[in-house]
Amino acid sequence: MTNKLESIIVKLLLNFRISPNTKGYHYLRDCIFICVTTKEPINALTKMLYATIAANYHTTECSVERAVRHAIKSGWYRHNAELADTIFLNVLQCSSDIPTNSVFISTLSEWIRVNYADLI
């Protein structure tokens, strides 16, 4: 189950053109995995998410947040627009908006939960 879920997350990140050679890619992958597999509401997780990832990668919460923001921003300008429209629906004000870290992580996590409920 874990490998299939990881595969889904990786495919989504790659479709959003988030490069695997950036730190933010790995942090995002782990953040989304935690959010999808945890039973707690996502808004309760955001407070501890960066701390957990920072501890796992021996870095700071600030570094994790900054790397995630950079990964989202760099990929957003080259992403698969059709996929973004499908996943983000009406979450963003307009198609040129870049989602915040928490919006990106929570929206992708919920989309995976809904569409791949059999894997969780």
C-alpha positions in Angstrom: 0.0 0.0 0.0 2.7 2.5 0.9 4.5 2.1 -2.4 1.4 2.7 -4.4 0.6 5.8 -2.4 4.1 7.1 -2.8 3.9 6.4 -6.5 0.7 8.5 -6.8 2.3 11.4 -4.9 5.4 11.3 -7.0 3.4 11.2 -10.2 1.4 14.3 -9.1 4.5 16.2 -8.1 6.2 15.4 -11.4 3.0 16.5 -13.2 3.3 19.8 -11.4 6.8 20.0 -12.7 8.4 19.9 -9.3 11.9 18.7 -9.9 13.1 15.7 -7.8 16.5 17.3 -7.6 15.3 20.0 -5.2 15.0 19.7 -1.4 11.4 21.0 -1.6 10.4 18.0 -3.7 11.4 15.5 -1.0 9.8 17.6 1.8 6.6 18.0 -0.2 6.4 14.3 -0.9 6.8 13.5 2.8 4.4 16.2 3.9 1.7 15.0 1.5 2.3 11.4 2.6 1.9 12.3 6.3 -1.3 14.3 5.6 -2.9 11.5 3.5 -2.1 8.7 6.0 -2.9 10.6 9.2 -6.4 10.5 10.6 -6.1 14.0 12.1 -7.6 17.0 10.3 -5.0 18.6 8.0 -5.3 22.0 9.7 -4.2 20.4 12.9 -1.2 18.8 11.2 0.3 22.0 9.7 1.6 23.1 13.0 3.7 20.0 13.4 4.3 19.1 9.8 7.4 21.2 9.2 8.9 20.2 12.6 8.5 16.5 11.7 10.1 16.9 8.3 12.9 19.1 9.7 13.7 16.5 12.3 13.7 13.7 9.6 16.1 15.7 7.4 18.2 17.3 10.1 17.4 20.8 9.2 15.2 23.7 10.4 11.5 24.3 10.1 12.2 27.6 8.3 14.4 25.8 5.8 11.7 23.2 5.1 9.0 25.9 4.7 11.2 27.9 2.3 12.2 24.9 0.2 8.6 23.8 -0.1 7.6 27.3 -1.2 10.4 27.4 -3.8 9.5 24.0 -5.2 5.8 24.9 -5.6 6.6 28.3 -7.1 9.1 27.0 -9.6 6.9 24.1 -10.7 3.7 26.2 -10.9 4.7 28.2 -13.9 5.3 25.0 -15.9 2.7 22.7 -14.5 0.0 20.6 -16.2 -2.8 23.2 -16.3 -5.5 20.6 -16.9 -4.5 18.6 -13.9 -4.3 21.7 -11.8 -7.8 22.7 -12.8 -9.0 19.2 -11.9 -7.4 19.1 -8.5 -7.6 22.7 -7.4 -11.1 23.4 -8.9 -12.2 26.6 -7.2 -9.6 26.7 -4.5 -7.6 29.5 -6.2 -9.0 32.9 -7.1 -7.6 32.8 -10.6 -5.5 30.4 -12.7 -2.4 32.6 -12.4 -2.4 32.4 -8.5 0.3 30.3 -7.0 -1.1 28.2 -4.1 0.4 28.7 -0.6 2.3 25.8 0.9 -0.6 24.8 3.1 -3.2 25.1 0.3 -1.0 23.0 -2.1 -0.3 20.3 0.5 -3.9 20.1 1.9 -5.6 20.2 -1.5 -3.4 17.5 -3.0 -3.8 15.4 0.2 -7.5 15.6 0.1 -7.7 14.9 -3.6 -5.6 11.8 -3.1 -7.8 10.7 -0.1 -11.0 11.1 -2.3 -9.7 9.5 -5.4 -7.6 6.8 -4.0 -9.5 5.9 -0.8 -9.0 2.2 -1.5 -5.2 2.6 -1.0 -5.4 4.4 2.4 
